[in-house]
Amino acid sequence: MPPLRPVIRLLTAPRARLQIVTNPSLLTRRTLTTTTTRQAADHAHEDHYDAPSGWLFGVNPGEKYENEGWENVWYYGFFGSCLFGVVGYCYKPDTSIQTWALEEARRRLEVEGILEDPEVKR
């Protein structure tokens, strides 16, 4: 059986000590890719400013925008369905447990005679 000391030393050695590269050109060569390595000065230092040209959404300055056929249908359909949803939400029935419990308690008190029926006129 071979001695385990070299294997244990290899497993407990720091990672930086195991990555000793004798030839620095090996670090820059990337064998499985066609791109070069990215350096800190290779990106994000160009000018990000675009000078104003007067064009907005592909329309020449001074020209009137012409609506396309689908735009009005989309506007009325979208905002109409939103309005329909809001109205439906406002008129939805109250199905909370608190409302049910209050109505049930009032009904039981009316049956026992403790609370008067509000629909019966005096």
N, CA, C and O atoms as a GROMACS GRO file, in nm:
protein
  488
    1MET      N    1   0.085  -0.117   0.000
    1MET     CA    2   0.000   0.000   0.000
    1MET      C    3   0.090   0.124   0.000
    1MET      O    4   0.183   0.131   0.080
    2PRO      N    5   0.062   0.223  -0.089
    2PRO     CA    6   0.148   0.341  -0.096
    2PRO      C    7   0.124   0.432   0.025
    2PRO      O    8   0.016   0.430   0.084
    3PRO      N    9   0.222   0.509   0.060
    3PRO     CA   10   0.205   0.600   0.175
    3PRO      C   11   0.103   0.710   0.141
    3PRO      O   12   0.093   0.755   0.027
    4LEU      N   13   0.029   0.751   0.242
    4LEU     CA   14  -0.077   0.850   0.222
    4LEU      C   15  -0.030   0.993   0.247
    4LEU      O   16  -0.105   1.087   0.222
    5ARG      N   17   0.091   1.012   0.296
    5ARG     CA   18   0.138   1.147   0.328
    5ARG      C   19   0.139   1.241   0.208
    5ARG      O   20   0.093   1.355   0.221
    6PRO      N   21   0.189   1.202   0.090
    6PRO     CA   22   0.186   1.296  -0.023
    6PRO      C   23   0.043   1.332  -0.065
    6PRO      O   24   0.018   1.446  -0.104
    7VAL      N   25  -0.048   1.238  -0.056
    7VAL     CA   26  -0.186   1.266  -0.094
    7VAL      C   27  -0.250   1.362   0.006
    7VAL      O   28  -0.323   1.453  -0.033
    8ILE      N   29  -0.222   1.341   0.134
    8ILE     CA   30  -0.278   1.429   0.237
    8ILE      C   31  -0.221   1.569   0.222
    8ILE      O   32  -0.295   1.667   0.238
    9ARG      N   33  -0.090   1.581   0.193
    9ARG     CA   34  -0.031   1.713   0.172
    9ARG      C   35  -0.094   1.783   0.051
    9ARG      O   36  -0.114   1.905   0.053
   10LEU      N   37  -0.124   1.707  -0.051
   10LEU     CA   38  -0.185   1.764  -0.170
   10LEU      C   39  -0.327   1.813  -0.140
   10LEU      O   40  -0.368   1.918  -0.189
   11LEU      N   41  -0.401   1.737  -0.061
   11LEU     CA   42  -0.538   1.775  -0.029
   11LEU      C   43  -0.545   1.894   0.065
   11LEU      O   44  -0.639   1.974   0.057
   12THR      N   45  -0.447   1.908   0.154
   12THR     CA   46  -0.451   2.016   0.252
   12THR      C   47  -0.374   2.138   0.207
   12THR      O   48  -0.373   2.239   0.278
   13ALA      N   49  -0.309   2.134   0.093
   13ALA     CA   50  -0.231   2.250   0.044
   13ALA      C   51  -0.326   2.361   0.001
   13ALA      O   52  -0.435   2.334  -0.050
   14PRO      N   53  -0.284   2.485   0.021
   14PRO     CA   54  -0.367   2.596  -0.025
   14PRO      C   55  -0.379   2.596  -0.177
   14PRO      O   56  -0.287   2.553  -0.247
   15ARG      N   57  -0.490   2.643  -0.225
   15ARG     CA   58  -0.517   2.640  -0.369
   15ARG      C   59  -0.420   2.728  -0.447
   15ARG      O   60  -0.381   2.692  -0.558
   16ALA      N   61  -0.380   2.840  -0.393
   16ALA     CA   62  -0.289   2.931  -0.463
   16ALA      C   63  -0.154   2.865  -0.486
   16ALA      O   64  -0.088   2.891  -0.587
   17ARG      N   65  -0.111   2.781  -0.393
   17ARG     CA   66   0.018   2.715  -0.408
   17ARG      C   67   0.013   2.610  -0.517
   17ARG      O   68   0.116   2.580  -0.579
   18LEU      N   69  -0.104   2.552  -0.543
   18LEU     CA   70  -0.116   2.450  -0.645
   18LEU      C   71  -0.124   2.508  -0.785
   18LEU      O   72  -0.102   2.436  -0.882
   19GLN      N   73  -0.154   2.636  -0.799
   19GLN     CA   74  -0.170   2.696  -0.930
   19GLN      C   75  -0.047   2.777  -0.970
   19GLN      O   76  -0.059   2.894  -1.008
   20ILE      N   77   0.064   2.719  -0.964
   20ILE     CA   78   0.188   2.786  -1.004
   20ILE      C   79   0.203   2.768  -1.154
   20ILE      O   80   0.208   2.656  -1.205
   21VAL      N   81   0.211   2.880  -1.225
   21VAL     CA   82   0.225   2.878  -1.370
   21VAL      C   83   0.364   2.929  -1.402
   21VAL      O   84   0.401   3.041  -1.366
   22THR      N   85   0.441   2.847  -1.470
   22THR     CA   86   0.579   2.887  -1.501
   22THR      C   87   0.585   2.976  -1.624
   22THR      O   88   0.678   3.057  -1.636
   23ASN      N   89   0.489   2.964  -1.714
   23ASN     CA   90   0.489   3.044  -1.836
   23ASN      C   91   0.367   3.136  -1.833
   23ASN      O   92   0.254   3.086  -1.842
   24PRO      N   93   0.384   3.270  -1.821
   24PRO     CA   94   0.268   3.361  -1.813
   24PRO      C   95   0.184   3.363  -1.940
   24PRO      O   96   0.067   3.402  -1.935
   25SER      N   97   0.239   3.324  -2.054
   25SER     CA   98   0.159   3.325  -2.177
   25SER      C   99   0.051   3.217  -2.174
   25SER      O  100  -0.045   3.224  -2.251
   26LEU      N  101   0.065   3.119  -2.087
   26LEU     CA  102  -0.037   3.016  -2.075
   26LEU      C  103  -0.166   3.072  -2.014
   26LEU      O  104  -0.274   3.018  -2.037
   27LEU      N  105  -0.154   3.178  -1.935
   27LEU     CA  106  -0.272   3.237  -1.873
   27LEU      C  107  -0.360   3.307  -1.976
   27LEU      O  108  -0.482   3.308  -1.961
   28THR      N  109  -0.300   3.367  -2.079
   28THR     CA  110  -0.379   3.444  -2.176
   28THR      C  111  -0.437   3.357  -2.285
   28THR      O  112  -0.531   3.399  -2.352
   29ARG      N  113  -0.385   3.238  -2.306
   29ARG     CA  114  -0.436   3.151  -2.411
   29ARG      C  115  -0.562   3.080  -2.361
   29ARG      O  116  -0.563   3.018  -2.255
   30ARG      N  117  -0.668   3.089  -2.440
   30ARG     CA  118  -0.794   3.023  -2.406
   30ARG      C  119  -0.822   2.923  -2.515
   30ARG      O  120  -0.851   2.961  -2.628
   31THR      N  121  -0.814   2.797  -2.483
   31THR     CA  122  -0.818   2.694  -2.586
   31THR      C  123  -0.959   2.663  -2.635
   31THR      O  124  -0.974   2.622  -2.750
   32LEU      N  125  -1.061   2.680  -2.554
   32LEU     CA  126  -1.194   2.639  -2.593
   32LEU      C  127  -1.282   2.754  -2.638
   32LEU      O  128  -1.404   2.739  -2.645
   33THR      N  129  -1.225   2.868  -2.669
   33THR     CA  130  -1.305   2.982  -2.712
   33THR      C  131  -1.231   3.059  -2.820
   33THR      O  132  -1.110   3.048  -2.834
   34THR      N  133  -1.305   3.137  -2.895
   34THR     CA  134  -1.243   3.216  -3.001
   34THR      C  135  -1.224   3.361  -2.960
   34THR      O  136  -1.163   3.438  -3.033
   35THR      N  137  -1.276   3.400  -2.843
   35THR     CA  138  -1.262   3.538  -2.799
   35THR      C  139  -1.136   3.553  -2.715
   35THR      O  140  -1.085   3.455  -2.660
   36THR      N  141  -1.089   3.674  -2.706
   36THR     CA  142  -0.972   3.701  -2.622
   36THR      C  143  -1.019   3.727  -2.480
   36THR      O  144  -1.137   3.749  -2.455
   37THR      N  145  -0.925   3.725  -2.388
   37THR     CA  146  -0.961   3.751  -2.249
   37THR      C  147  -0.995   3.898  -2.234
   37THR      O  148  -0.938   3.984  -2.300
   38ARG      N  149  -1.091   3.926  -2.145
   38ARG     CA  150  -1.133   4.063  -2.123
   38ARG      C  151  -1.040   4.128  -2.022
   38ARG      O  152  -1.011   4.071  -1.917
   39GLN      N  153  -0.996   4.245  -2.053
   39GLN     CA  154  -0.914   4.322  -1.962
   39GLN      C  155  -0.999   4.435  -1.906
   39GLN      O  156  -1.109   4.460  -1.956
   40ALA      N  157  -0.949   4.504  -1.805
   40ALA     CA  158  -1.028   4.610  -1.742
   40ALA      C  159  -1.049   4.728  -1.835
   40ALA      O  160  -1.152   4.795  -1.824
   41ALA      N  161  -0.959   4.755  -1.926
   41ALA     CA  162  -0.971   4.871  -2.014
   41ALA      C  163  -1.039   4.838  -2.146
   41ALA      O  164  -1.045   4.924  -2.234
   42ASP      N  165  -1.090   4.717  -2.163
   42ASP     CA  166  -1.149   4.679  -2.291
   42ASP      C  167  -1.293   4.725  -2.308
   42ASP      O  168  -1.344   4.724  -2.420
   43HIS      N  169  -1.360   4.766  -2.203
   43HIS     CA  170  -1.502   4.793  -2.214
   43HIS      C  171  -1.542   4.908  -2.123
   43HIS      O  172  -1.469   4.944  -2.030
   44ALA      N  173  -1.658   4.965  -2.151
   44ALA     CA  174  -1.727   5.063  -2.066
   44ALA      C  175  -1.652   5.193  -2.048
   44ALA      O  176  -1.679   5.266  -1.952
   45HIS      N  177  -1.559   5.225  -2.135
   45HIS     CA  178  -1.492   5.353  -2.124
   45HIS      C  179  -1.518   5.440  -2.245
   45HIS      O  180  -1.462   5.550  -2.255
   46GLU      N  181  -1.601   5.395  -2.337
   46GLU     CA  182  -1.633   5.477  -2.451
   46GLU      C  183  -1.741   5.577  -2.412
   46GLU      O  184  -1.799   5.568  -2.304
   47ASP      N  185  -1.766   5.672  -2.499
   47ASP     CA  186  -1.862   5.776  -2.472
   47ASP      C  187  -2.004   5.721  -2.486
   47ASP      O  188  -2.038   5.664  -2.589
   48HIS      N  189  -2.086   5.738  -2.383
   48HIS     CA  190  -2.222   5.687  -2.385
   48HIS      C  191  -2.321   5.794  -2.429
   48HIS      O  192  -2.441   5.765  -2.436
   49TYR      N  193  -2.278   5.913  -2.458
   49TYR     CA  194  -2.367   6.023  -2.490
   49TYR      C  195  -2.402   6.022  -2.637
   49TYR      O  196  -2.312   6.017  -2.722
   50ASP      N  197  -2.530   6.026  -2.669
   50ASP     CA  198  -2.576   6.042  -2.806
   50ASP      C  199  -2.625   6.184  -2.823
   50ASP      O  200  -2.712   6.229  -2.748
   51ALA      N  201  -2.571   6.254  -2.919
   51ALA     CA  202  -2.611   6.393  -2.943
   51ALA      C  203  -2.756   6.396  -2.990
   51ALA      O  204  -2.799   6.307  -3.063
   52PRO      N  205  -2.832   6.499  -2.950
   52PRO     CA  206  -2.972   6.506  -2.993
   52PRO      C  207  -2.982   6.525  -3.144
   52PRO      O  208  -2.917   6.612  -3.201
   53SER      N  209  -3.064   6.442  -3.208
   53SER     CA  210  -3.077   6.449  -3.352
   53SER      C  211  -3.215   6.497  -3.394
   53SER      O  212  -3.236   6.526  -3.512
   54GLY      N  213  -3.310   6.507  -3.301
   54GLY     CA  214  -3.445   6.552  -3.334
   54GLY      C  215  -3.540   6.438  -3.366
   54GLY      O  216  -3.660   6.461  -3.378
   55TRP      N  217  -3.490   6.316  -3.379
   55TRP     CA  218  -3.576   6.202  -3.410
   55TRP      C  219  -3.633   6.146  -3.280
   55TRP      O  220  -3.560   6.126  -3.184
   56LEU      N  221  -3.764   6.121  -3.279
   56LEU     CA  222  -3.826   6.057  -3.164
   56LEU      C  223  -3.912   5.943  -3.215
   56LEU      O  224  -4.007   5.966  -3.289
   57PHE      N  225  -3.881   5.822  -3.178
   57PHE     CA  226  -3.951   5.700  -3.218
   57PHE      C  227  -3.953   5.683  -3.370
   57PHE      O  228  -4.050   5.632  -3.425
   58GLY      N  229  -3.847   5.725  -3.436
   58GLY     CA  230  -3.834   5.706  -3.580
   58GLY      C  231  -3.914   5.802  -3.665
   58GLY      O  232  -3.933   5.777  -3.784
   59VAL      N  233  -3.961   5.914  -3.608
   59VAL     CA  234  -4.039   6.012  -3.682
   59VAL      C  235  -3.951   6.134  -3.703
   59VAL      O  236  -3.888   6.183  -3.610
   60ASN      N  237  -3.947   6.183  -3.827
   60ASN     CA  238  -3.868   6.303  -3.856
   60ASN      C  239  -3.920   6.421  -3.777
   60ASN      O  240  -4.040   6.429  -3.751
   61PRO      N  241  -3.833   6.514  -3.739
   61PRO     CA  242  -3.880   6.634  -3.670
   61PRO      C  243  -3.969   6.716  -3.764
   61PRO      O  244  -3.934   6.736  -3.880
   62GLY      N  245  -4.082   6.762  -3.715
   62GLY     CA  246  -4.173   6.843  -3.793
   62GLY      C  247  -4.281   6.764  -3.864
   62GLY      O  248  -4.376   6.824  -3.913
   63GLU      N  249  -4.271   6.633  -3.872
   63GLU     CA  250  -4.373   6.551  -3.937
   63GLU      C  251  -4.478   6.508  -3.836
   63GLU      O  252  -4.447   6.487  -3.719
   64LYS      N  253  -4.602   6.494  -3.882
   64LYS     CA  254  -4.709   6.446  -3.795
   64LYS      C  255  -4.710   6.294  -3.797
   64LYS      O  256  -4.695   6.232  -3.902
   65TYR      N  257  -4.727   6.235  -3.681
   65TYR     CA  258  -4.731   6.090  -3.669
   65TYR      C  259  -4.865   6.038  -3.719
   65TYR      O  260  -4.969   6.093  -3.683
   66GLU      N  261  -4.863   5.934  -3.801
   66GLU     CA  262  -4.985   5.873  -3.851
   66GLU      C  263  -5.014   5.746  -3.771
   66GLU      O  264  -4.929   5.659  -3.756
   67ASN      N  265  -5.138   5.740  -3.720
   67ASN     CA  266  -5.177   5.621  -3.642
   67ASN      C  267  -5.185   5.499  -3.733
   67ASN      O  268  -5.223   5.509  -3.849
   68GLU      N  269  -5.150   5.385  -3.678
   68GLU     CA  270  -5.167   5.260  -3.750
   68GLU      C  271  -5.306   5.205  -3.716
   68GLU      O  272  -5.371   5.254  -3.624
   69GLY      N  273  -5.349   5.105  -3.788
   69GLY     CA  274  -5.485   5.055  -3.772
   69GLY      C  275  -5.513   4.987  -3.639
   69GLY      O  276  -5.626   4.991  -3.592
   70TRP      N  277  -5.415   4.925  -3.578
   70TRP     CA  278  -5.437   4.846  -3.458
   70TRP      C  279  -5.434   4.929  -3.331
   70TRP      O  280  -5.475   4.881  -3.226
   71GLU      N  281  -5.385   5.052  -3.337
   71GLU     CA  282  -5.362   5.128  -3.214
   71GLU      C  283  -5.491   5.164  -3.142
   71GLU      O  284  -5.501   5.147  -3.020
   72ASN      N  285  -5.591   5.214  -3.215
   72ASN     CA  286  -5.718   5.252  -3.150
   72ASN      C  287  -5.788   5.130  -3.092
   72ASN      O  288  -5.845   5.138  -2.983
   73VAL      N  289  -5.785   5.018  -3.161
   73VAL     CA  290  -5.846   4.896  -3.109
   73VAL      C  291  -5.777   4.854  -2.980
   73VAL      O  292  -5.843   4.813  -2.885
   74TRP      N  293  -5.646   4.865  -2.976
   74TRP     CA  294  -5.572   4.826  -2.856
   74TRP      C  295  -5.603   4.920  -2.740
   74TRP      O  296  -5.626   4.874  -2.628
   75TYR      N  297  -5.604   5.052  -2.766
   75TYR     CA  298  -5.632   5.148  -2.659
   75TYR      C  299  -5.771   5.126  -2.600
   75TYR      O  300  -5.786   5.115  -2.478
   76TYR      N  301  -5.874   5.119  -2.687
   76TYR     CA  302  -6.010   5.102  -2.636
   76TYR      C  303  -6.028   4.965  -2.571
   76TYR      O  304  -6.098   4.954  -2.471
   77GLY      N  305  -5.966   4.864  -2.625
   77GLY     CA  306  -5.978   4.731  -2.565
   77GLY      C  307  -5.911   4.723  -2.430
   77GLY      O  308  -5.967   4.666  -2.336
   78PHE      N  309  -5.790   4.777  -2.418
   78PHE     CA  310  -5.716   4.769  -2.292
   78PHE      C  311  -5.783   4.852  -2.183
   78PHE      O  312  -5.811   4.802  -2.074
   79PHE      N  313  -5.807   4.980  -2.213
   79PHE     CA  314  -5.863   5.066  -2.109
   79PHE      C  315  -6.010   5.034  -2.082
   79PHE      O  316  -6.057   5.052  -1.970
   80GLY      N  317  -6.082   4.985  -2.182
   80GLY     CA  318  -6.219   4.942  -2.159
   80GLY      C  319  -6.226   4.822  -2.066
   80GLY      O  320  -6.311   4.816  -1.978
   81SER      N  321  -6.135   4.726  -2.086
   81SER     CA  322  -6.135   4.609  -1.997
   81SER      C  323  -6.089   4.647  -1.857
   81SER      O  324  -6.136   4.589  -1.759
   82CYS      N  325  -5.998   4.744  -1.846
   82CYS     CA  326  -5.959   4.792  -1.712
   82CYS      C  327  -6.077   4.857  -1.641
   82CYS      O  328  -6.100   4.833  -1.523
   83LEU      N  329  -6.153   4.940  -1.714
   83LEU     CA  330  -6.271   5.004  -1.656
   83LEU      C  331  -6.376   4.900  -1.615
   83LEU      O  332  -6.436   4.911  -1.509
   84PHE      N  333  -6.397   4.801  -1.700
   84PHE     CA  334  -6.491   4.694  -1.668
   84PHE      C  335  -6.448   4.619  -1.542
   84PHE      O  336  -6.532   4.584  -1.459
   85GLY      N  337  -6.318   4.594  -1.527
   85GLY     CA  338  -6.268   4.526  -1.408
   85GLY      C  339  -6.286   4.608  -1.282
   85GLY      O  340  -6.320   4.554  -1.177
   86VAL      N  341  -6.263   4.739  -1.291
   86VAL     CA  342  -6.279   4.826  -1.174
   86VAL      C  343  -6.425   4.832  -1.131
   86VAL      O  344  -6.456   4.823  -1.012
   87VAL      N  345  -6.516   4.846  -1.228
   87VAL     CA  346  -6.659   4.850  -1.195
   87VAL      C  347  -6.703   4.716  -1.135
   87VAL      O  348  -6.778   4.713  -1.038
   88GLY      N  349  -6.656   4.607  -1.193
   88GLY     CA  350  -6.690   4.476  -1.138
   88GLY      C  351  -6.636   4.457  -0.997
   88GLY      O  352  -6.701   4.395  -0.914
   89TYR      N  353  -6.518   4.510  -0.970
   89TYR     CA  354  -6.459   4.500  -0.836
   89TYR      C  355  -6.539   4.583  -0.735
   89TYR      O  356  -6.554   4.543  -0.620
   90CYS      N  357  -6.589   4.699  -0.778
   90CYS     CA  358  -6.666   4.784  -0.687
   90CYS      C  359  -6.800   4.721  -0.649
   90CYS      O  360  -6.848   4.741  -0.537
   91TYR      N  361  -6.861   4.646  -0.740
   91TYR     CA  362  -6.993   4.589  -0.716
   91TYR      C  363  -6.989   4.441  -0.680
   91TYR      O  364  -7.093   4.374  -0.687
   92LYS      N  365  -6.876   4.388  -0.643
   92LYS     CA  366  -6.871   4.246  -0.608
   92LYS      C  367  -6.939   4.224  -0.473
   92LYS      O  368  -6.937   4.313  -0.388
   93PRO      N  369  -6.997   4.108  -0.451
   93PRO     CA  370  -7.064   4.082  -0.324
   93PRO      C  371  -6.963   4.065  -0.210
   93PRO      O  372  -6.849   4.022  -0.231
   94ASP      N  373  -7.009   4.102  -0.091
   94ASP     CA  374  -6.922   4.090   0.027
   94ASP      C  375  -6.930   3.947   0.078
   94ASP      O  376  -7.035   3.905   0.127
   95THR      N  377  -6.823   3.873   0.067
   95THR     CA  378  -6.822   3.733   0.109
   95THR      C  379  -6.725   3.710   0.224
   95THR      O  380  -6.675   3.599   0.242
   96SER      N  381  -6.698   3.814   0.302
   96SER     CA  382  -6.602   3.798   0.411
   96SER      C  383  -6.666   3.720   0.527
   96SER      O  384  -6.788   3.718   0.542
   97ILE      N  385  -6.584   3.658   0.606
   97ILE     CA  386  -6.632   3.578   0.719
   97ILE      C  387  -6.691   3.667   0.828
   97ILE      O  388  -6.781   3.625   0.901
   98GLN      N  389  -6.641   3.790   0.839
   98GLN     CA  390  -6.693   3.881   0.940
   98GLN      C  391  -6.837   3.920   0.909
   98GLN      O  392  -6.922   3.924   0.999
   99THR      N  393  -6.866   3.948   0.782
   99THR     CA  394  -7.002   3.985   0.744
   99THR      C  395  -7.097   3.867   0.767
   99THR      O  396  -7.208   3.886   0.816
  100TRP      N  397  -7.054   3.749   0.730
  100TRP     CA  398  -7.139   3.631   0.750
  100TRP      C  399  -7.166   3.609   0.899
  100TRP      O  400  -7.278   3.580   0.938
  101ALA      N  401  -7.062   3.623   0.983
  101ALA     CA  402  -7.079   3.601   1.127
  101ALA      C  403  -7.172   3.705   1.187
  101ALA      O  404  -7.253   3.673   1.274
  102LEU      N  405  -7.163   3.830   1.141
  102LEU     CA  406  -7.251   3.934   1.193
  102LEU      C  407  -7.397   3.906   1.156
  102LEU      O  408  -7.486   3.920   1.239
  103GLU      N  409  -7.420   3.867   1.032
  103GLU     CA  410  -7.557   3.835   0.989
  103GLU      C  411  -7.612   3.712   1.062
  103GLU      O  412  -7.729   3.708   1.098
  104GLU      N  413  -7.528   3.613   1.082
  104GLU     CA  414  -7.572   3.492   1.152
  104GLU      C  415  -7.603   3.522   1.298
  104GLU      O  416  -7.702   3.472   1.352
  105ALA      N  417  -7.520   3.604   1.364
  105ALA     CA  418  -7.546   3.640   1.504
  105ALA      C  419  -7.675   3.720   1.515
  105ALA      O  420  -7.754   3.699   1.607
  106ARG      N  421  -7.697   3.814   1.423
  106ARG     CA  422  -7.820   3.894   1.425
  106ARG      C  423  -7.942   3.805   1.402
  106ARG      O  424  -8.044   3.823   1.468
  107ARG      N  425  -7.933   3.709   1.311
  107ARG     CA  426  -8.045   3.619   1.284
  107ARG      C  427  -8.077   3.535   1.408
  107ARG      O  428  -8.194   3.515   1.440
  108ARG      N  429  -7.975   3.485   1.476
  108ARG     CA  430  -7.999   3.403   1.596
  108ARG      C  431  -8.058   3.485   1.710
  108ARG      O  432  -8.143   3.437   1.784
  109LEU      N  433  -8.012   3.610   1.724
  109LEU     CA  434  -8.067   3.696   1.830
  109LEU      C  435  -8.212   3.731   1.801
  109LEU      O  436  -8.293   3.743   1.893
  110GLU      N  437  -8.247   3.748   1.673
  110GLU     CA  438  -8.386   3.775   1.637
  110GLU      C  439  -8.474   3.653   1.666
  110GLU      O  440  -8.588   3.669   1.710
  111VAL      N  441  -8.424   3.533   1.640
  111VAL     CA  442  -8.500   3.411   1.666
  111VAL      C  443  -8.524   3.395   1.816
  111VAL      O  444  -8.632   3.352   1.856
  112GLU      N  445  -8.426   3.428   1.899
  112GLU     CA  446  -8.441   3.414   2.044
  112GLU      C  447  -8.523   3.527   2.104
  112GLU      O  448  -8.564   3.518   2.220
  113GLY      N  449  -8.548   3.632   2.030
  113GLY     CA  450  -8.629   3.743   2.080
  113GLY      C  451  -8.547   3.849   2.152
  113GLY      O  452  -8.606   3.941   2.208
  114ILE      N  453  -8.418   3.840   2.155
  114ILE     CA  454  -8.333   3.938   2.223
  114ILE      C  455  -8.323   4.066   2.140
  114ILE      O  456  -8.320   4.176   2.194
  115LEU      N  457  -8.319   4.051   2.011
  115LEU     CA  458  -8.306   4.165   1.920
  115LEU      C  459  -8.432   4.172   1.836
  115LEU      O  460  -8.480   4.070   1.787
  116GLU      N  461  -8.485   4.293   1.818
  116GLU     CA  462  -8.607   4.308   1.740
  116GLU      C  463  -8.574   4.299   1.591
  116GLU      O  464  -8.465   4.333   1.547
  117ASP      N  465  -8.674   4.252   1.516
  117ASP     CA  466  -8.658   4.244   1.371
  117ASP      C  467  -8.667   4.385   1.313
  117ASP      O  468  -8.766   4.454   1.338
  118PRO      N  469  -8.566   4.430   1.238
  118PRO     CA  470  -8.569   4.568   1.188
  118PRO      C  471  -8.674   4.591   1.080
  118PRO      O  472  -8.709   4.706   1.052
  119GLU      N  473  -8.727   4.485   1.018
  119GLU     CA  474  -8.826   4.502   0.912
  119GLU      C  475  -8.968   4.515   0.966
  119GLU      O  476  -9.057   4.560   0.894
  120VAL      N  477  -8.990   4.476   1.091
  120VAL     CA  478  -9.123   4.486   1.152
  120VAL      C  479  -9.143   4.629   1.201
  120VAL      O  480  -9.061   4.682   1.276
  121LYS      N  481  -9.255   4.693   1.154
  121LYS     CA  482  -9.281   4.832   1.196
  121LYS      C  483  -9.354   4.831   1.329
  121LYS      O  484  -9.433   4.740   1.358
  122ARG      N  485  -9.327   4.930   1.408
  122ARG     CA  486  -9.389   4.938   1.541
  122ARG      C  487  -9.525   4.998   1.536
  122ARG      O  488  -9.590   5.011   1.639
   0.00000   0.00000   0.00000
